[in-house]
Amino acid sequence: MDLRLAGKRAVITGGSRGIGRAIALGLAEEGVDVAICARSEGPLRETEAELRQRGGKVYAATCDVGDGAALGAFLERARQELGGVDILVNNVSALGVGDDAAAWQANINLDLLASVRATQQVVPWMAETGGGCIIFMSSISGIEPSSTPAYAAMKAALISYSKSLAIALAAKRIRGNAVAPGSIEFPGGVWDRIRRTDPQRYQDTVARIPWGRMGRPEEVADVVVFLCSERASWVTGACIVVDGAQHRSNL
């Protein structure tokens, strides 16, 4: 299937590791020019090199998206380097699992406000060029009760925000969707660390996944790449779950 993505321009926040990296590489494989940011220089440059092997335009910069000014500068430079922005993937997450003020503040600032700020900046650019696609990386924690209330609340907020945007921006031909992964494992990620430090918790979680394993970043990325394409032109305001039937709610 031709996804008709060649020549599009995408920005992925938190694009150096895990799901963000897989999304960036998946889009690049389809001929998309890609800009990524991350806080850690090493993984960022490694992913940049992988992207450049795909042959398209690449812009990669260190950025703390929790800093509004830094995020704004990154997005503006990405627009200049790529020649525009057709796709925005809000992928950064604080992964704040506590229920104290610090966890709430981190999740509000990185998961929610950074996504809002980035979206508000790129929407006029997309409108000028006739449309675009915005993806919010949520979680199954955002659609059912969770032991991580601050994280879950912000992921639920992203689902609501994406639906509101889908309605508000339809006339501008800008689509907004959320993607809710389940437990995804990759080297250096949360579940990789839990597997090594708390194997019982890891095994208990796997046992609750009908497919009997953790998900892979590429399995989430494939869904995101499709949603960014013209083949998904009538999909907007949706929350797509990618979890191997891990969550138990009907919605």
C-alpha positions as CSV (number, residue, x, y, z in Angstrom):
1,M,0.0,0.0,0.0
2,D,1.3,3.4,-1.0
3,L,0.9,5.6,2.1
4,R,1.5,8.8,0.0
5,L,3.9,10.2,2.6
6,A,6.9,10.9,0.5
7,G,7.9,14.5,0.7
8,K,6.0,15.2,3.9
9,R,7.7,16.9,6.8
10,A,7.5,15.6,10.4
11,V,8.5,16.7,13.8
12,I,8.8,14.1,16.6
13,T,9.5,15.3,20.1
14,G,11.5,12.8,22.2
15,G,12.6,11.1,19.0
16,S,15.9,9.5,20.0
17,R,14.8,6.4,21.9
18,G,12.0,3.8,22.1
19,I,8.7,4.6,20.5
20,G,9.8,8.1,19.3
21,R,12.8,6.7,17.6
22,A,10.7,4.0,15.9
23,I,8.2,6.5,14.7
24,A,11.0,8.7,13.3
25,L,12.6,5.8,11.5
26,G,9.2,4.5,10.2
27,L,8.3,7.9,8.7
28,A,11.8,8.3,7.2
29,E,11.4,4.8,5.5
30,E,8.3,6.3,3.8
31,G,10.2,9.2,2.4
32,V,9.3,11.7,5.1
33,D,11.8,14.5,6.1
34,V,12.2,14.3,9.8
35,A,13.1,16.6,12.7
36,I,13.6,15.1,16.2
37,C,14.6,16.5,19.6
38,A,15.7,14.9,22.9
39,R,17.6,15.9,26.0
40,S,20.4,13.4,25.7
41,E,23.0,14.1,23.0
42,G,24.4,10.6,22.6
43,P,21.1,8.8,21.6
44,L,20.0,11.8,19.6
45,R,23.1,11.7,17.4
46,E,22.8,7.9,17.0
47,T,19.2,8.2,15.8
48,E,20.2,11.2,13.6
49,A,22.7,9.0,11.9
50,E,20.2,6.2,11.3
51,L,17.8,8.7,9.8
52,R,20.3,10.2,7.5
53,Q,20.9,6.7,6.1
54,R,17.3,6.8,4.8
55,G,18.2,9.6,2.5
56,G,15.8,12.4,3.4
57,K,16.3,15.7,5.2
58,V,17.0,15.4,8.9
59,Y,17.2,18.0,11.7
60,A,18.1,16.9,15.2
61,A,18.7,19.1,18.2
62,T,18.9,18.8,22.0
63,C,15.9,20.4,23.6
64,D,14.1,20.3,26.9
65,V,10.5,20.5,25.8
66,G,9.5,21.5,29.3
67,D,11.2,24.9,28.6
68,G,8.6,26.7,26.5
69,A,11.2,29.1,24.9
70,A,13.5,26.2,24.0
71,L,10.7,24.2,22.5
72,G,9.5,27.1,20.4
73,A,13.0,27.7,19.1
74,F,13.4,24.1,18.2
75,L,10.1,24.0,16.3
76,E,10.9,27.2,14.4
77,R,14.3,25.9,13.4
78,A,12.8,22.5,12.4
79,R,10.3,24.4,10.1
80,Q,13.2,26.3,8.5
81,E,15.4,23.2,8.0
82,L,12.6,21.0,6.6
83,G,10.7,23.8,4.7
84,G,7.5,23.3,6.7
85,V,5.7,21.0,9.1
86,D,3.0,18.6,7.9
87,I,3.1,16.2,10.8
88,L,3.6,16.7,14.5
89,V,4.1,13.7,16.9
90,N,3.9,14.8,20.6
91,N,5.8,11.9,22.1
92,V,7.7,13.3,25.1
93,S,6.6,12.0,28.5
94,A,7.9,12.6,32.0
95,L,6.8,9.1,33.1
96,G,6.2,10.5,36.5
97,V,4.8,7.5,38.4
98,G,4.3,9.0,41.8
99,D,1.4,10.9,43.3
100,D,3.3,13.8,44.9
101,A,3.5,17.4,43.8
102,A,6.7,16.8,41.8
103,A,5.2,13.9,39.8
104,W,2.1,16.0,39.0
105,Q,4.2,19.0,38.0
106,A,6.5,16.9,35.7
107,N,3.6,15.2,34.0
108,I,1.6,18.4,33.6
109,N,4.6,20.3,32.1
110,L,6.1,17.6,29.8
111,D,3.2,15.4,28.8
112,L,0.4,18.0,28.6
113,L,1.7,21.6,28.4
114,A,4.6,20.7,26.0
115,S,2.1,19.0,23.7
116,V,-0.2,22.0,23.9
117,R,2.5,24.5,23.2
118,A,3.9,22.6,20.3
119,T,0.5,22.1,18.8
120,Q,-0.4,25.7,19.1
121,Q,2.8,26.7,17.3
122,V,2.5,24.4,14.4
123,V,-1.2,24.6,13.7
124,P,-0.9,28.0,11.8
125,W,1.9,26.5,9.7
126,M,-0.2,23.5,8.8
127,A,-3.2,25.7,8.0
128,E,-1.2,27.8,5.6
129,T,-0.2,24.8,3.6
130,G,-3.7,23.2,3.5
131,G,-3.7,20.8,6.4
132,G,-1.7,18.4,8.5
133,C,-1.7,15.6,11.1
134,I,-1.1,15.8,14.8
135,I,-0.5,12.7,17.0
136,F,-0.6,12.6,20.8
137,M,1.1,9.7,22.5
138,S,-1.2,8.7,25.3
139,S,-1.3,5.4,27.1
140,I,-3.8,2.7,28.2
141,S,-3.2,4.3,31.6
142,G,-5.3,7.2,30.3
143,I,-8.4,5.0,29.6
144,E,-8.8,3.0,32.8
145,P,-8.0,3.3,36.5
146,S,-4.2,3.4,37.1
147,S,-1.8,3.1,40.0
148,T,0.0,6.1,38.5
149,P,-2.6,8.9,38.9
150,A,-0.6,11.9,37.7
151,Y,0.7,10.1,34.6
152,A,-2.7,8.6,33.9
153,A,-4.5,11.9,34.3
154,M,-2.3,13.7,31.8
155,K,-2.6,10.8,29.3
156,A,-6.4,11.1,29.6
157,A,-6.2,14.8,29.1
158,L,-4.3,14.3,25.8
159,I,-7.0,12.0,24.5
160,S,-9.6,14.7,25.3
161,Y,-7.5,17.4,23.8
162,S,-6.9,15.5,20.6
163,K,-10.7,15.0,20.2
164,S,-11.4,18.7,20.8
165,L,-8.7,19.6,18.2
166,A,-10.1,17.2,15.7
167,I,-13.4,19.0,15.8
168,A,-12.0,22.6,16.0
169,L,-9.5,22.1,13.2
170,A,-11.5,20.0,10.7
171,A,-12.3,23.0,8.6
172,K,-8.5,23.6,8.3
173,R,-8.0,20.0,7.2
174,I,-5.9,19.2,10.2
175,R,-6.4,15.8,11.8
176,G,-5.8,15.1,15.5
177,N,-5.5,11.6,17.0
178,A,-4.2,9.9,20.1
179,V,-2.4,6.6,20.3
180,A,-2.5,4.6,23.5
181,P,0.2,2.0,23.8
182,G,0.3,-0.7,26.4
183,S,3.4,-2.0,28.0
184,I,6.3,-1.5,25.5
185,E,9.8,-2.9,26.1
186,F,13.0,-1.6,24.5
187,P,16.6,-1.4,25.7
188,G,17.0,1.2,28.4
189,G,13.3,1.7,28.7
190,V,11.1,1.4,31.8
191,W,10.1,-2.2,31.3
192,D,13.7,-3.2,30.4
193,R,14.7,-1.8,33.8
194,I,11.9,-3.4,35.6
195,R,12.7,-6.8,34.0
196,R,16.2,-6.5,35.6
197,T,15.3,-4.9,38.9
198,D,11.9,-6.3,39.7
199,P,11.4,-9.5,37.7
200,Q,8.3,-10.6,39.6
201,R,6.5,-7.3,38.6
202,Y,7.6,-7.8,35.0
203,Q,6.3,-11.4,34.9
204,D,3.0,-10.4,36.5
205,T,2.5,-7.7,33.9
206,V,3.3,-10.1,31.0
207,A,0.9,-12.6,32.5
208,R,-1.9,-10.0,32.1
209,I,-1.3,-9.5,28.4
210,P,-3.2,-12.1,26.4
211,W,-0.4,-12.3,23.8
212,G,2.0,-13.3,26.5
213,R,4.7,-10.7,25.8
214,M,5.5,-7.0,25.9
215,G,4.9,-4.9,22.8
216,R,7.7,-3.5,20.6
217,P,8.2,0.1,19.6
218,E,7.9,-0.7,16.0
219,E,4.4,-2.1,16.5
220,V,3.3,1.3,17.8
221,A,5.2,3.2,15.2
222,D,3.5,1.3,12.3
223,V,0.1,2.5,13.6
224,V,1.4,6.1,14.0
225,V,2.9,6.1,10.4
226,F,-0.5,4.9,9.0
227,L,-2.4,7.6,11.0
228,C,0.0,10.2,9.6
229,S,-0.7,9.1,6.0
230,E,-3.5,10.1,3.5
231,R,-4.7,6.5,3.8
232,A,-6.1,7.5,7.2
233,S,-7.7,10.7,5.9
234,W,-11.1,9.9,7.6
235,V,-9.5,9.0,10.9
236,T,-9.6,12.0,13.3
237,G,-10.6,12.5,16.9
238,A,-9.8,8.8,17.5
239,C,-7.8,7.1,20.3
240,I,-6.1,4.0,18.8
241,V,-5.1,1.4,21.4
242,V,-2.0,-0.6,20.6
243,D,-1.6,-3.1,23.5
244,G,-2.1,-6.7,22.5
245,A,-5.5,-6.6,24.3
246,Q,-3.8,-5.7,27.6
247,H,-6.4,-3.2,28.9
248,R,-9.8,-4.5,29.9
249,S,-12.3,-1.6,29.2
250,N,-14.7,-1.7,26.3
251,L,-13.6,1.8,25.1
